[in-house]
Amino acid sequence: MSSDKEQDENSLNYRMSYRDVAMHKVMLQDVVRTEAYEKSIREVVRPEHSVLDFGCGTGILAMFAARAGAREVIAVDRSPFVQTAKEIANRNGFDRIDFYHDDHESLQLSRTVDVIVSEWMGHCLFYEAMLEPLLAIRDRYLAKDGVMIPAQVSLHAGLVCDEDILDDLSFLGERPYGIDFSSISHVPFQQTDLVALEPESLMKAIAHLGSLDMRRVSKSDAPRVFSGTVTPDRKARIFALCGWFSSKLSPGVTIGTGPNDMPTHWDQVLFPLPEPFHVDPSLELTITISPLTEKVGREQFWYWSVTDGEKTVSVNELQQHQALAALPAGKL
């Protein structure tokens, strides 16, 4: 007979598991994402292949692999929702998928696999901090000539020149409702935000900040700082950077998440600048974006900067957060 503690833990896991449904629904409704993965799996997987779906969620990618005819499919997730994923698979006739409630450290398999598929990318690529766990799984379980889906991911940044963005960032400094918010009015200029921008909100020139070959990149080689250059197409003031990623799932199958791409659940990440930055076609810009807290389950913070060689504007979001959180508990 289970203890009260075990019953409480099981009840908590049940509630947390079913609260995940809203998140999984959003991802399943992302037709661009889901159909691209299905197409890639269908083109890569062969009947002789074994496939590992890491971070399987609802098990949709594992079911795609089984539907493509893989001889063996393994689905792994650290969330208790994996039990629900198994129920979904069984209900749909995919009862030969092996489900594991494990993470990259606890998973124990007796064999390697031919294909590892994972929808590990967060907003602006790194928000969910799943890269290192995925690489650990790859190094332990991918066969020598195995295939990774996605095969490659790339990070990009644009220059935001839309004054509506500046107006939005300035809201707290405009005494809304006749109240002085000046003690926090600077904060929106130093915090990232999730946005879905129209192409006209950005200048045309785009900076490529780097790519990762998912078959070859190592945990030690994976960059912590992404940097690239861009030449503005005209004189203007910019008020923020905008970051997004693109992904080559397999040959001929790609996903883009920028303002010029079909909308996805990833949207883009806004990296505001504390002050307007004047750009000129005669001065090449260097843009740098770096994730600062790459750990599963931790809130993601970022560092970003732009420089034209004469002036530089930068923000360390983690430092700003730590400053705001430094207040001791108790009555003031």
N, C-alpha and C positions, 0 to 999 in steps of 0.2 A: 504494500500500500504506500503511495507516495506521501511525502511529508507536506506540511503546509507551505514550507519554503519552496519545494519543488512545484507545487500547484500554483503558487504566486508567480514563479518564474515562467511556468508554461503559459499562464494567463497573460503575462506581460509580453512574451514572445508572440502570442497569438494576436494581441492588439497591435503591436508594432508591425507584425507581418502584414496585417490587413490595412494598416495605414499606408503601407507602401503602394497599395493599388493605385492611388491617385498619381504617384510619380511614374509608375509603369504604364499607366493609361496614356500619359502625355507622350512618353517615348514611343508607344505603339501607334499613336495617332500621327507621329512624324513619318509620313509616307516616304519622304525623300530618303531618310535614314534607313528605314526598315526594308524598303524595296531594293535599295542599293546593296545592303548586306545579303539579302536573299539572292540577288543576281550574282554577286561575287561568290557566294558559297556554291551555287549551282554550277558555276564555271570552273571552280577549283577542285571541288570534292569528287573523288572517284570511288567506285565500289570497293576497292581494296584499302581505302583510307580509314584510319581511326582519327576522330576529331575531338578536341577538347574545347569546350565553351567555358571560358573563364570569366566569372562575374556574370552568371547566366541570367539573373533577374527572373523573368517569367519563363525562361527556357526557350524563347522564340528562335534564337539562333541555333540552338541544339536541335530543335524540331526541324528547322530548315535543312540542317546537315543530314538528319535521318531521312527526310523527304528526298534529299539528293542521292540517297543510296549508300551512304557511308556504312561500312561493315560494323563499326563501333562508334558510339557517341558517348562522351563523358561531359557532364554539366556540373560546374562548381560554383558555389556562392557562399559567402560568409554570413549572409542574412538568413534568419529562420524562414524567410519567404520561400526558400528553396523547396520546402515541403509542399507548398502550394504549387510551385512550378512542376514538381513531380506529378501532382494530382492533375494538372492541366494536360501534361504530356500523356499520361495514362488515359485520360478521357478522350483524347484525340487519336488513340491507337499507337502512340509512340512509347510503348511499355518496355522497349529494349534500351532506352537511354538510362545510363547509370548516373544518378544524382549524388553529389557529395556536399554535405554541410561543412565546408572547410575554407580556410584562407590559404595564402601562398606559403605559410609556414607549417600548417598542420596537415596539408594534403599529402597522402601517401599512395602512390601508384606503383605497380610492379613493372610497368612498361612505358616506353615512349609513345608519342603520337605523331601522326603525319601532318596534321593541321591544328593550329591553335587559332581560334577565332575569339575576339573580345571586343565589345563596344565599351572601351575603357575611357574614352575621351570626355573630359568635362568642358565647361565653358572656357574658351580660349585655350583649349587642349588640356591644361593641367589642373583645373579646378577640383576634380575628384581625387587627385593624387594617387591614381592607380598605375602609373607607369612602372615604378620600381617593383611592386608586387607582380605585375605581368611579366617583367623581364626575369624575375626569379623563377616563375613557373616555366617560362621558355627555356631557361638554362638547364632546368632539371628534367623537363619532359618532352621537349621537341626533338624529333629525330634529326640526324645529321643533315639530311636533305629536305627537312620539313618546311612547311609554308606558314607564314603569319598573315592573318587577316585582321586589321589592315596591314598592308605591306610597307607603307610609308605615310608619315604625317608631316605637315609643314605649318609654320606659324607666320602670320602676316599682320601688318599694321597699316592703318591709314590716318590721314590728317583731317580732323574734324573742324570745319570752318562754318558750321551752321550756328547763327546767333541765337536760335531758339534753344540750343544746348546751353549756351552761356546764360540765358534768361532763367532756365530751369535750375542751373547750379547756383544762381544768385538769389534764389527765392527767399532764403532765410535772412539775407542782408537787407531786404526791402521792407522790414517792419510789418510782416503780415498780421492782420487783425489789430494793428496798432501796438504790437508787442515788440520789444527790443530783443532780438535773438543774436546779438552780435557775438556773444560768448561761444556760439557754435556755428556761426555763419560761414566760417572758413572750412568746416569739416567736409562738406560735399565736394570741395575742390581737391580733397586729399583721400578720397575713397573711390574704389571701383564701383561700377554699377552695371547691371545687365540691361542691354538695350537692343532694339531692333531698328537700326537706322536705315533711312532711304539713301540710295546712292548719291543723291545730290547734296547730302549733308557732309560729304567728304570731298576732298580734292581728288583729282583723277589719279595722281601718282600713288602707287602702293609700294610699301617696303616689304621685301621678303626677309624674314628674320632667321630662317634656318629650317632644316628638315631632319627627320630621324628615319633611318632605315631600320624597320622593326626586326628584321632578321639578323642584323649585324651590330646594332648599337648595344653597348654594354652599360651596366649600371654606373660604372665609374666614368665612362665616356659621355654619358647623357649630359648635355649642357645644362647648367643652372642659370645661365645668362644667354638671352637671345638678342642678337643685335643685327641691324641692317641699315642700309642707306637708301635715301630717296631724294630726288630733286623735285621741288615744288613746280607745278606747271604755271604758276602765276604768283604775283605778290598778294599776300592776304594775311589775316590774323587767324591763327588756329587756337582753339579753346580746349582741345582734348586730343588724345590718341584713341584710336579704335582698334581693338585686337580681335582676331579670329583665326581659325585653322582651316586647312583643307586636308583631305585624306585620299590617298590612292589605296583602295581596298584590295584590288587585284588588277592585272592588266586590263585597261579599258573601263574600269569601274571606279568612279571618283565621287567624293562628296565635298562640296564647298559650303562654308557657313558664313560668308561675308555678306555685306549689303547688296552686292550684285548677284548673289546666288539665290536659288529657290529657298524660301524660309524653312528653317529647321528649329527644333526645340532648343538648340544651343544658342541661337541669337548671336550677339557680339558682346564684348566687354568694353565698357567705356573707361578710359584712363584719363581723368581730368587733369588739367594743368592749373596750378595755383594762380597764374596770371596769363593773360593772352600772350601768345608767342608770334612775333612777326616773321613771316617767311618770305623768301625771295628766290627766284629761279637761279640767281647767280651764286647762291650758297647751298651746297649739298647738306642735307640733314642726316644725322645719325640717330636712330631710334633704338632704345634698349628697353626690353621688358624681361623681368625675372620673377618666377614664382618663389616665394620665400618660405612657405610652410608645406612642403610636399610630404604629408603624412596622412594616411587614410583616417577619416573621422575628425580631422582637424580643420578649422576654418581656414580658407586660403587667403593669404595676403600677398601683395605684389610690390615690386619696385619697378618704376618706370622713369624714363628720361628722354629728352630730346635736346640736341645741340646742333648748332650750325658752325661750330668752331670758334665763334665769338661770344656767344652766350649759351647758357645751359639752364634748363629747368628740370628738376627731378623731384620725385615723391617716393618716400619709403612708407608704405601703408601700414606696415607692422609697427613701426615706431610711433605713428600717430595713434594707432589702436592702444598701444601700451601706455601712452601718455594719458589717454582718456580713461583707461582702466586702473590708473594708479591710486585713485581715491580710496582711503581706508574705509571699512564698514563702520557704521555708527551714526548717531545724530550729529548733524552739522550745526 
